[in-house]
Amino acid sequence: MVSTLEVLTVVVVGLMVRGEFSVAFVINPILNGLPDDSTQLGRAHGGRMLGVLMPFWYIGSLVLSAVWAIAAWQHPGTGLVVIGAALLIVSVIMSLLLLVPINNRGKTWTPENRPEDWKEQMNRWDRFHYVRVAVLIAAFALLVAALP
């Protein structure tokens, strides 16, 4: 049972990391290369779509990591799982305090109602997101390292 939980956790966290990495280094650079109206509309649409999915993925990853740590408490590598879970908590806190407020504004914007500083706000979101991706990669690496 524990090995199934370990694999499931690593797969779920790994897919989340892949998704967030893709947003940072593939999707947003593509959108940023488009004309301003298309950039803004694409990012707003992405914010709406991913804003619905990601909370479940983040919380699910955290719950799976916590259950793994509890189930394997006496096994070697549990410390790595605990640190990985702590990093997932950091990513959730970062999301709630730094990224979600910007995303909640940006997902409602249109070319007609966006603020003058919309690009600066999107750039701020990107910078915070790069840090979050680094935290997620570290959490994922720790979880993989904890596998027997």
C-alpha positions in Angstrom: 0.0 0.0 0.0 2.8 2.4 0.9 4.6 1.9 -2.4 1.4 2.6 -4.3 0.9 5.8 -2.3 4.5 6.8 -3.0 4.2 6.3 -6.7 0.8 8.1 -6.9 2.2 11.0 -4.9 5.3 11.4 -7.2 3.2 11.1 -10.3 0.6 13.7 -9.2 3.3 16.2 -7.9 5.4 15.5 -11.1 2.4 16.3 -13.3 1.7 19.5 -11.4 5.4 20.6 -11.7 5.2 19.8 -15.4 2.1 22.0 -15.8 3.5 24.9 -13.8 6.9 24.7 -15.6 5.0 24.7 -18.9 3.1 27.8 -17.9 6.3 29.6 -16.9 8.6 28.6 -19.8 6.3 27.7 -22.7 2.8 29.0 -22.5 3.4 32.5 -21.1 6.4 33.2 -23.4 4.2 32.2 -26.4 1.4 34.4 -25.2 3.8 37.3 -24.5 5.0 37.1 -28.1 1.5 37.9 -29.4 0.0 41.4 -29.9 -1.1 43.0 -26.6 -4.8 42.2 -26.9 -4.1 38.6 -27.7 -1.6 38.3 -24.9 -4.0 39.7 -22.3 -7.0 37.7 -23.5 -4.9 34.5 -23.6 -3.6 35.1 -20.1 -7.1 35.9 -18.8 -8.5 32.8 -20.3 -5.6 30.7 -18.9 -6.1 32.3 -15.5 -9.8 31.3 -15.5 -9.1 27.7 -16.6 -6.2 26.9 -14.4 -7.6 28.9 -11.5 -10.3 26.3 -11.3 -8.1 23.2 -11.5 -4.9 24.2 -9.6 -6.4 24.5 -6.1 -7.4 20.9 -6.2 -4.1 19.8 -7.6 -2.1 21.8 -5.0 -4.2 20.6 -2.1 -4.3 17.0 -3.5 -0.5 16.9 -3.8 -0.1 18.2 -0.3 -2.6 15.7 1.2 -0.9 12.8 -0.7 2.5 13.9 0.6 1.2 14.2 4.2 -0.4 10.8 4.1 2.8 9.3 2.7 4.8 10.9 5.5 2.4 9.5 8.1 2.1 6.0 6.5 5.9 5.7 6.2 6.9 7.4 9.4 9.3 4.8 10.5 10.9 4.2 7.1 14.1 5.8 5.8 13.5 8.9 3.6 10.5 10.1 5.6 12.3 13.3 6.5 12.6 14.0 2.8 8.9 13.5 2.4 8.2 15.9 5.3 10.5 18.6 3.8 8.9 18.1 0.4 5.4 18.5 2.0 6.6 21.6 3.8 7.7 23.0 0.4 4.3 22.2 -1.0 2.8 24.2 1.9 5.1 27.1 1.0 3.9 26.9 -2.6 0.2 27.0 -1.4 1.0 30.0 0.8 2.8 31.8 -2.0 -0.1 31.1 -4.3 -2.7 32.5 -1.9 -0.8 35.5 -0.8 1.1 36.5 -4.0 -0.3 34.9 -7.2 -4.0 34.4 -6.7 -4.8 38.1 -6.0 -3.1 39.1 -9.3 -4.7 36.2 -11.2 -8.1 37.1 -9.8 -7.8 40.6 -11.2 -6.2 39.5 -14.5 -8.8 36.8 -15.4 -11.5 39.5 -15.5 -9.7 41.9 -17.8 -10.5 42.5 -21.4 -8.8 44.9 -23.8 -11.5 47.4 -23.0 -11.2 47.3 -19.2 -7.6 46.3 -18.4 -5.7 48.8 -16.2 -2.7 50.8 -17.6 -0.3 48.7 -15.6 -1.6 45.3 -16.7 1.8 44.3 -18.2 3.6 45.2 -15.0 1.1 43.1 -13.0 1.6 40.2 -15.3 5.4 40.5 -15.1 5.0 40.5 -11.2 2.9 37.4 -11.5 5.5 35.8 -13.7 8.4 36.6 -11.2 6.4 35.1 -8.3 5.5 32.1 -10.5 9.2 31.4 -11.3 9.9 31.3 -7.6 6.9 29.0 -7.0 8.1 26.7 -9.8 11.5 26.5 -8.2 9.9 25.5 -4.9 7.7 22.9 -6.6 10.8 21.4 -8.4 12.6 21.2 -5.1 9.6 19.5 -3.4 9.3 17.0 -6.3 13.0 16.2 -6.2 12.8 15.5 -2.5 9.8 13.2 -3.0 11.6 11.3 -5.8 14.7 11.1 -3.6 12.6 9.6 -0.8 11.5 6.6 -3.0 13.0 3.4 -1.8 
